[in-house]
Amino acid sequence: MDSPTNPQNLSNPNTSQTIVVKAGGSSSVHWENLAEDLSPIIQTGANVVVVHGGGRDLSDALLKSGIKPKFVDGLRVTTQEVLDLAIMVLAGKLNKALVIAMSKHGISSLGICGSDAGLIKVVPETAFGNLGFVGRISKIDSSLLYTAWQHNIVPIVAPVANDFAGQMYNLNADTVAGEIAESISANHLIFVTDVDGVLDESGNTVPVVTRKLADQLKGNGVITEGMIPKIDSALRRLDKVDKVHIINGSKRGAIHRQLSKGDAGTTFIRE
């Protein structure tokens, strides 16, 4: 990916922490809880950006339209019909639903997608065969994020963006959140999911994971296949992000608890 750009030479308006939150679709994560949880954090002056998914809602919309969802290695095969619905569901319905949830809790937010102000530029994703209009991020321009923060506005980012010729693409929301977090050297990248984090052999949440411990857990078979990609992705971000967290978004106050006490999920740290 090209180096992130900030052509307006803007800086963070606050000296407090920068936090990127990745929230799942409305079916898997309670967005009212998310907004309620973020409100006091934002009031402290933290710079927050939220990236949301919506895979389940998109699949439901496809089925209602008579289109069977297809996936390759976890990535959605995106035909033109699927892309059209993805833009409507992700950048339209769900994005604005999250903006409204934020507003109800006193948070001024701006619903955008990767195309707005050139935030994200993509190229076709070709590593997994023909996926149709699935994009791979090639460039992040974080200027819009800094501009929003200067006006005390929280950007809410939907995972669709265009290439350099203007063609729209569907994106993986986890990847979008990670790339944005890296581009702004975030203090925290928080994946709000429907699981409690990394679990040990007794089913208890592992509070802190380093690369060494992750290798041990994988080697002992404690970490299952479904969690391995999330852990590997989290560890990769630690080169430019201070801490990465996985928390359960169905629990009220989980983000605040994780940031203040570290007892609401798993935190990934450098060695």
C-alpha positions, 0 to 999 in steps of 0.5 A: 500500500502507498504511504498514507497522505495528509496533504493539508498538513493537519494535526490531531486537534487533541493531545489525548488518545486516537482510537479506531473502533471496528464494529460489526453489522447491526445484527451482531453488535448492539450499536446503541451500546456502542454509542453509549460506551463511546460518548464519555470517551469522546467527551474526554477529547479522544479522537475516535473513528468508527469503521462498521461492517454489515455482512449479515445484513447484506446477506439478508438483502441478497437473499431477499433479492433472490441472490445466494451469497458466495464466499471464497476464503471468507471474502464475498464474491461481489458481482455488479448486483451484489455491489449495488446492494452492498453500497445501499446497505453498507454506505446507506442503511447501516451507515446512517443507522449508526450515525443516528445511534450516535446522535441519540447519545450526544455524539456528532458524527459524519457518515462516510465511505471510503470514496468520500474526500479520497479517504481510501483508494483501491485496486482489484483484489486478485490474490484469491481468484476472481472475486468480482468487485472486491478491492484491496486498499492501495492508499489511505488519505487521512485528511478527512479524519483530521478535519472531522476531529478539528470540528469534534465530529466522529467519522463513521466509515462504511467499507466501500471505496473506488479505484483510481478510475472511479469503479466502486468496490466492496471491502473487508471492514476489518482490513479497512479499520486496520489500515486506517489505524496504521495510517494515523498511528492509532493508540488503540484499535478495537475490534468490537465483536460477539466473542469475549476475546481469546479464550484459554483451554478452560474457556477463560478470556486471556487478558493480554497476548503477545506474539510469543504467547499467540504462537504458544496458544496456536501450537497447543491447539488452544486457538481454533481456526476461526480465531487464528485470522483475527489474532494474526491480523491484530498482531500485524497491526502492532508495528504501527498501532500501540495496542489492539483489542478484541471485545464483546460488544453485547456487553455494556461499557465494554470499551471503557472497561477495556481501555481503563481496566483491561478486563473486558476482552483481550489486548494484543501488545508488542513484546 
